[in-house]
Amino acid sequence: MKAAAITAFGGPEVMRVMEFPDPQAGPGQVRVRVKAAGVQHFDCAVRNGWTPAYGIEVKLPQIPGNEFAGIVDQVGDGVTGISVGSEVLGFALLNCYAEYVVIGADQIVSKPSAMSWEEAGGLTGNGQGAYIALKAIGIKPGDTVLINGAAGSLGAFAVQLAKEWGAKTVIGTASVNNHDYIRSLGAIPVTYEEGLANRVRKLAPDGVDAAFDTAGGEGLKAAVELVQDKNRICTFFAYDLIEELGLRVVRGERSASRLAELVELHSKGRLHIHIRDSFPLERAEDAHRALETRHGRGKIVLKMD
Ligand SMILES: NC(=O)c1ccc[n+]([C@@H]2O[C@H](COP(=O)([O-])OP(=O)(O)OC[C@H]3O[C@@H](n4cnc5c(N)ncnc54)[C@H](OP(=O)(O)O)[C@@H]3O)[C@@H](O)[C@H]2O)c1
């Protein structure tokens, strides 16, 4: 099969399309013909030489990619309820930038026909990440919530889930050209330059109950200044500051049941997935470059034929 692989640790230029042996589904596994794979900062970190702490080994040449959508084309022994031809989306830690991926049968859910391949390929990583973070900081009806980096893929899911779970007011930081976009998701937009805490105070005179930071900087500073209960601030960006700032340490594993819940929200029209850009496998390098600008709205995906 063809796959985009990391051939050495370094910048986006180390990505190459190469031939690999077709993987085979073992017991309890399925093989999926990948139609789309989301591009995540996680993948860029692996490319830079970071080894995720999940007991996995990164071996060069390494195929990155931890989320995908596609069509089941092999079903391993002992797998029930999934058949060849099923359209699915799911998660892994590596190996998704490829024509085929083999994963456990408990790492996929059905893809509704109304969900595009790109949307399906780009849902699980940031969708589940936002879900885990907002559950940890206990979003509840009536809350006023600050989402820093609200136009990014993770932030956009967080805005929508906070509204879904009853937040009265969601304030989202973004550059001006993304304000209409995050307004359309249900947030009140605010720019993230210096003086952010004061701008948020004006928008939320009764205070901010909880905050989720996906971009650091002024947004995280404002969160620490404005949210009284530090257990209700989560950062997925400034991990090095969590202890110093006394913030909640948030960890969580992806699950098929959580993914199914997100798919259902999408089907009901309550979770929108904006595709920022879609690249062919051969341009995985450009997809990484685009993501690493750290500006733009929604999700970047690789689209296979
Ligand atoms: N499961 C997960 O999703 C997960 C888990 C762990 C960690 N993370 C981390 O979460 C972060 C965000 O991921 P992502 O996929 O959402 O990234 P992304 O799609 O690249 O989004 C970046 C967003 O950040 C905004 N931004 C840039 N600089 C900013 C600043 N100084 N203040 C506020 N906002 C700023 C940009 O807004 P403008 O375009 O408007 O400037 C852009 O919309 C990454 O660092 C990733 O490693 C994610």
The ligand as a Gaussian input file, in Angstrom:
#p B3LYP/6-31G(d) Opt

LIG

0 1
 N       -7.096000      15.790000      21.556000
 C       -6.699000      17.006000      21.225000
 O       -7.362000      17.650000      20.455000
 C       -5.467000      17.590000      21.870000
 C       -4.872000      16.902000      22.920000
 C       -3.752000      17.458000      23.510000
 C       -3.252000      18.674000      23.046000
 N       -3.835000      19.315000      22.009000
 C       -3.270000      20.608000      21.567000
 O       -4.276000      21.597000      21.388000
 C       -3.752000      22.664000      20.575000
 C       -4.807000      23.124000      19.593000
 O       -5.070000      22.143000      18.654000
 P       -5.917000      22.451000      17.335000
 O       -5.909000      21.202000      16.537000
 O       -7.194000      23.090000      17.658000
 O       -4.994000      23.554000      16.639000
 P       -5.281000      24.461000      15.362000
 O       -6.426000      23.885000      14.581000
 O       -3.962000      24.648000      14.708000
 O       -5.825000      25.846000      15.957000
 C       -5.054000      26.867000      16.309000
 C       -5.994000      28.048000      16.684000
 O       -5.330000      28.804000      17.683000
 C       -5.613000      30.156000      17.467000
 N       -4.499000      30.934000      18.005000
 C       -3.244000      31.091000      17.494000
 N       -2.501000      31.847000      18.329000
 C       -3.315000      32.187000      19.366000
 C       -3.137000      32.945000      20.554000
 N       -1.977000      33.535000      20.842000
 N       -4.184000      33.048000      21.404000
 C       -5.381000      32.473000      21.136000
 N       -5.615000      31.750000      20.022000
 C       -4.590000      31.603000      19.157000
 C       -5.785000      30.344000      15.990000
 O       -6.748000      31.368000      15.818000
 P       -6.619000      32.471000      14.642000
 O       -6.496000      31.707000      13.349000
 O       -7.906000      33.219000      14.751000
 O       -5.387000      33.272000      14.946000
 C       -6.303000      28.976000      15.516000
 O       -7.681000      29.001000      15.245000
 C       -2.482000      22.098000      19.933000
 O       -1.350000      22.671000      20.543000
 C       -2.556000      20.597000      20.231000
 O       -1.291000      20.005000      20.330000
 C       -4.942000      18.799000      21.416000

